Every structure is written in C-alpha cells, then in structure tokens.
C-alpha cells in the first residue's frame, strides 16, 4: 500500500533482480496487442485503454497480494513504486507532443479563443466545483487544498478514445478540433493548477523545505509564469526543431529521414525537461506548443516563414509551402506506434497502482466513487451550458448538439492518472523524509491513497461508460452524415471499384496463363463483382481501350454471358492480343532481340550480370507480395525468396542460375502440412481437407509466381542493359537470358504435369486473390484521401479480409468449385 515506508519497499526489493524492471512495460505492450486482437475480432465496444487499465489492475492486485510470486509480480512491484517525476518525464512529453502534432493547426488557430475559454476559465471553475463536492460530500476529512488538488487532476481530459471514434465516423472537423484542442490546453491548465495547489498542500503537511503558502497575488503571478513561460519555451524549441528539419533536407536518404524523426522526439522530451525541471515553468504547455509549432512549420512553411525569407532574401519569394519532413508517412507511422506504446504502458501502470489501493476500499467508498463520477459529469454539463452563450459566438462557433456531445466526451485519462501517481509518490516520499509523527504520516498517506483510488475509478468509469456510448450519442444528435447519404456515397465508390476490377480482370485474361478462366467462379468469390451491370461492363471495356491503346481485347464472351449483356460483337478473340508476360507492358508486335557477336562472353561480366538479373527477380517477388499475387501468409514467398538467396550465392561463385532447382529442393513439406492443418481446422479434428490437392496448389502457385517474375525480369533486363546506340545485347547478356529461359521451361513443365482441371481451379482462386487485394488497396487509398470515413473503409476491408480467409480455406479444403474444363474451352 502507499502507506508502506520507503525502507519496507527497499527491503521488498533486496531479493529482486534489477533486470526484471524491463519486463513490465514490454509485457504490457504484448498484452495490449492481444487485447486489440480480441476487441477487434469480437467487436467489443470498449476503448483499448480502458481494458488495459483493467489488465493493469489485475496485475497490480496479484503483485500486492503476492499471488504467484515470480518475475512478473516483482517487475510490477518495482513499477508501482516508480519515482513520480520520472514517470511524468517518461510518458507525458511523448503523449502530449503526439496529440498536439496530430491537431489540425489551421482550425486550432481559428478556434483558439474558444479553446482558451474551455481550458482556463472553465477549467478553473470545474476545479473549484469538483473541490466543493469533495469537501462537502466525501467523508474523508480532506482539506480544501487537497480537494482543489483532486479538482485540478479531474479537470484534465483525454480525448484519445473519442478522437478515434470521431475520425472513424467522419464527425465535423469543428467538433474534432474543439475536443482535441480543449484537451491539449486543458492538460496544461490542469497541471498549472495542480502545481499551485500541491505547493499549498505540501506546506499544509508541515514538512520543512517543502511547499509554499501561496496567496491570490502570488498564485496569479505563478500561474502566468508557468503558463506563459511554458508556451514561450515550447515555441522556441519548436523553432529549433523546424531549423533542424530544414537542414536535414536529403529527401532520398533513408537514414536522414530516420534522424528527422529521432530528432523530433528528442526535442519534444528536451522541451519538457528544460521547461519543467530547469526553468520551473509548465513542461506540458512547452511540449504542446512545441508540437503545434512543429506542425505549423514542419509540414508546410507558412506566412511567417515566407515573410522572414522575403525580408532577408527578397528574390526568394517563391519559397512557399515547403515540405520539411522528408517522409511524412514515416513520421506519422512512428507517431502512432509511439503513442500506442506509451498509452498501453501508462494505463496498465495506472491500473496496477490503483489495484494496490482498492483492497482498502470499503462498500461506502465505492458508493462515493459513483457519486463523484456522477458529480463530475453534471459539473461538466453545467459549465458547458453556462459558457455556451460565449463559446457559440467566438472562434469557429458551436451549436447546441456539439456542446452536448463535448460535455459527454470529456473523458479522464492519461494526464490525470499521471498527476495522481505523482502526488501519491511525493506524499509518501515527503512524509517519510520529514519529521512528522507516525499518526500524521499515516493520515496523509491515507488521504492520497483515497484520492488516487477516486481518480483511477473516475478515469476507468469514464472510459468504460462514456467511451462506448459516444458513437450512439453522435448518431442520435445527428452530428455525422446521415447513413442513407453515406451509403449512397459508398455505393458509388463500389461501382467505380467494380469497373476498376473488371479492367484488372481483362488485363489478366490477356495473358496466356489465364486465358481459360471462368468469370462465374471469380464473381462468386469476389463480392464487388457480383452485381456488375452491363453498363459498368461496357464502361470498363472503353476505359481498358483508353489505358492500353493498340492492345486488342481478349475473349470476353464468358464474361458477357454471365453479366447478361446482349451485345457481344466487340468481344472477339485474337491470339495476338494475348501476352506471354503478365503485368509487363509490351508492344502488340514484340520486337526481336538483337545480339552483338563482336564481344565474346566475359566471366567477370557474366557474374555481375547474373547478380543484376537475380536482383530483378527478387524485386518482382516483392512486387507480387505488394500487389497480393503472392499470399504473404503462406510458405510460397518464403520458398521463392530462399531460392533467390541460393541463386545469389551460386552467382557469386561463378555458377549458372539455379533458383528453380533451389526452389524444388527447399523442404517446406512439413511447414506446409502444419499450416494447412491449422487453417482447415485439422488440429482440432474438425476438417482434414485434401492434402494432395494442397500440395498441387502450392506447386502451381509457386510455378506461376516464378514464371512471371522471370519473364518480367527478362523484359527489364533487355530494356535496361541493351546498348543505347545499337539497341542490342551482348553475348554475355544473352547467356543470362538463356539461363533464365531454361528455369522458366522447368517451372512450366511442372504445371503441365498436373491435371488441367486442378490447374484451372487454382488459377481461378489465384485471380480472385489478386482482385481482392487490389480492392482493399483501392479503399485504403479512398480512406487516406478522405473520400470515405475510416469506419466505412474498415467495414469494407473487414469484408475483403473475410472473403480472403474464405477463399484460402476453400482452396485448401478442396476446389469444390473447380470449373469444368470442357466448359472453359
């Protein structure tokens, strides 16, 4: 418990291995992955952070009660007693910088007057009203300063769960800005109030050299120094970061992109440290303004920078809206990963500390917790309503429905938990170090124990209750686009997607390896093609002709018959229109390859050109993985890439190309069988599937990918290595191409050795896989471009994922839908 002395804690850890301290955060992150998997698959409507808080509470309870003493419980104990200042320095800078960097800066500047009202006047009123409830309702005998501390801690809001929901459902940008912006400035205000009232509370404890009697005048001066000082420090560090980003300007250097991100996080933490520890200002506000400054100038150079450039270098007025981050995708991806790691660990730790306290909670304590939570919600609604006449007329405005949702969506989370943890650690430390009597020491530790229990309970209840109910409330208030309108938008996107997938399908039909496909099988497996109208079909054909001028259509009679179009005069088969190489652009009449016989083959050159060709093959395999032609969750890519490594080793030793032999010798039989058994449920004796057919399927898919990679690499090799003046290849290059053709012939012989009925069934499933992957990428692009909401995209992607799983399962069980070969001829 918190009232345990520091010496007792030290004695507890005498037999603890110090390396165990690293176990808790990494275990929390791993559990966080498992929690995400469960809530995403089981459709649990609860924020991830709320469940992590509960997980932490279980770990903390087991640790406190010495249930199953092991490395995990020892590591949890060590983290429960972590130093409060270290805790804030480790977690808050990263979380707050990431939140501020993700803010829409343009709307933030437009709404700054409203956000300041939400954060400071309303935050102070919320602190006072919550303190009055704690002082007059809670029966713990807290002083007014401790009650004000509780109020300031509960004033900090956390929009993480609600912000994700708002983005998914496509809520109005103004509402998203209000909630995110209020949280950023509100956190800073809450910490300023926390510092003022914690100084008064520590002075009340009577520990020499700790705390200060702060009056109104001193409080106002301290408030201005903390808030304005922190903001100035943040802006200065933000400008420093922008200068660093401006000079790390080698966009093509991957290493430099990585150091841009590294420097960004380093400066975020340094801004907090300098402001909080060295200058005694608000570290939180420093980080927030550092993030906002970086976002303002880091992605685009705005009017201020343009003005400075114009003043110093008048001729360079064209230097406007310059991108400073070399790789925005890398930056945003790292930000999301880092935020996930910090949130998972912090909420797990908060739950663990909370669980070390709640064993002392009585039945009445739980009742008072519910009363406090209800009071906090009511106070927020009352304050939002009282300030509504002002906030609706300034900034970007606000309507009544947005005010109601913002009142309900003010969850308590990371900052509040961190501040409560800091207070509890400092009280224990100061009471043990001071000359307080045993009774007084125990009394103050009991005070903060109850306070942290209340803060953790309110945070957990707000996440569990307010988080899941925010979505239905958004719909009830009509703050998202009506479902019928959005359905029409998504339906229109799906029609465009169907047309694009038809073009892809026609392109595949133009290859010899796919000329006998049955569209009926593809239509059954790819839902986006099930309701294709004749109009969409004809539109796809016209677009195909524009994309590939001069390239004749393959035989589309089977497609026209299934879709039901009456006019099939355009769908004429022409053997010359069929390409040997899938996905490789060729002229209609492939030119012959010209060789120069003046130079005899050179062994050193031959060795280097083999390496180049093998590199082309490897790149083609990666392209197939990216496009979905290769199933990344199978043994096939592993075998293909392993064959490339063998070919590279052979080429380095001056040996001919041998990747097909390496592929055939790769022993993946055991791995294939285990993977097959797992997928079809044979491990649970549910289904066995046809293992022989699965072996055939693996070999056919391997061969198809192998052949395509080699044929495409041959074309690349001829285009890139041909003599520019004579458009010819040397005999050395001819030898490399002949070796590749020999490998292709071996792979083709393997396909021809199997039953044509099975091969065509496998090819049909293969094409379905390609179309489904391309459909998923199309909707990912729409979501990234803002043309569909994240929720709409996720629904479609889940559907595609389910179709891919069903396709994989059906293909491994046995091709019950294998087409009749005679009907395909």
Secondary structure, 3 states (H helix, E strand, C coil): CCCCCHHHHHHHCCCCCHHHHHHHHHHHHHHHHHHHHHHHHCCCCCCHHHHHHHHHHHHHHHHHCCCCCCHHHHHHHHHHCCCHHHHHHHHHHHHHHHHHHCCCHHHHHHCHHHHHHHHHHHHHHHHHHHHHHHHHCCCCCCCHHHHHHHHHHHCCCCCHHHHHHHHHHCCCHHHHHHHHHHHHHHHHHHHHHHHHHHHHHHHHHCCCCCCCCCCHHHHHHHHHHHHHHHHHHHHHHHHHHHHHHHHCCCCCCHHHHHHHHHHHHHHHHHHHHHHHHHCCCCHHHHHHHHHHHHHHHHCCCCHHHHHHHHHHCHHHCCCCCCCCCCCHHHHHHHHHHHHHHHHHHHHHHHHHHHHHHHCCCCHHHHHHHHHHHHHHHHHHHHHHHHHHHHHCCCCCCCCHHHHHHHHHCCCCCHHHHHHHHHHHHHHHHHHHHCCCCHHHHHHHHHHHHHHHHHHHHHHHHHHHHHHHHHHHHHHHHCCCCCHHHHHHHHHHHHHHHHHHHHHHHHHHHCEHHHCCCCHHHHHHHCHHHCCCCHHHHHHHHHHHHHHCCCCCCCCCHHHHHHHCCCCCCCCCCCHHHCECCCCCCCCCCCCCCCEECCCCCCHHHHHHHHHHHHHHHHHHHHHHHHHCCCCCCCCHHHHHHHHHHHHHHHHHCCCCCCHHHHHHHCCCHHHHHHHHHHHHCHHHCCCCCCHHHHHHHHHHHHHHHHHHHHHHHHHHHHHHHCCCCCCCEEHHHHHHHHHHHHHHHHHHHHHHCCCHHHHHHHHHHHHHHHHHHHHHHHHHHHHHCCCCCHHHHHHHHHHHHHHHHHHHHHHHHCCCCCCCHHHHC
